C-alpha cells in the first residue's frame, strides 16, 4: 500500500480480498438492485454499496462490526474503514 494516512484496521490487512461473483447475494435473494459492490476484508462477503437502495454492506458492518471494505469494482483499488471513516487507495 502507498504511504498515506491510515488506521490500525487498514494496517492489519495483509492481502486485499475482492469478491469474484459480481453480485450482491442479498439483493438477489430479495429481488433488489445494486449500483456498486464492496468486499468485506474480514469475512470476504461481497455486498452492495451505500448508493444502492438496500445498502447491504453497511448493514453487514453494523451487524458484524467488520471494519474495512474494499471496492469490488474492476479498476478500483481502495479501502474504506467504517469506524475511522478513512478512505485509502492502494
SVG drawing of the C-alpha trace seen along z (x, -y; Angstrom):
<svg xmlns="http://www.w3.org/2000/svg" viewBox="-38 -11 43 27">
<polyline fill="none" stroke="black" stroke-width="0.4" points="0.0,0.0 1.1,-3.6 2.3,-5.8 -0.7,-7.9 -2.8,-8.4 -4.1,-5.1 -5.5,-3.4 -4.8,-0.2 -7.8,1.6 -6.3,1.0 -2.7,1.7 -3.9,5.1 -4.9,6.1 -2.1,8.2 -3.8,9.1 -6.9,7.3 -9.7,9.7 -12.0,9.0 -15.2,10.9 -15.3,12.7 -19.1,13.3 -20.0,9.8 -23.4,9.9 -24.9,8.9 -26.4,12.1 -28.7,10.2 -30.1,8.2 -30.5,11.4 -32.5,13.0 -34.8,10.0 -35.1,9.1 -33.3,5.9 -30.8,3.9 -27.3,2.7 -25.1,-0.1 -21.6,1.0 -20.2,3.9 -17.9,3.9 -16.0,6.8 -15.6,7.2 -12.0,7.6 -12.8,9.7 -15.0,12.4 -14.8,11.9 -18.5,11.3 -19.4,9.1 -22.5,6.9 -23.9,3.7 -22.7,0.1 -24.5,-2.8 -25.5,-4.2 -27.6,-1.0 -31.2,-1.1 -30.6,1.6 -27.0,0.6 -26.2,4.2 -22.5,3.7 -23.2,1.0 -25.8,3.2 -23.3,6.0 -20.8,3.7 -23.4,2.7 -24.4,6.4 -20.9,7.8 -18.6,5.0 -16.3,5.9 -14.4,2.6 -13.0,2.5 -14.3,3.0 -12.7,2.8 -14.3,1.8 -15.1,4.9 -15.4,2.9 -12.9,3.5 -10.1,1.0 -10.9,-0.4 -8.2,0.0 -9.3,-1.5 -10.3,-0.6 -12.9,-2.2 -12.7,-1.9 -16.1,-2.4 -15.1,-3.1 -12.3,-5.6 -14.2,-7.0 -11.0,-6.7 -10.6,-6.2 -7.2,-4.7 -6.1,-4.0 -3.7,-1.1"/>
</svg>
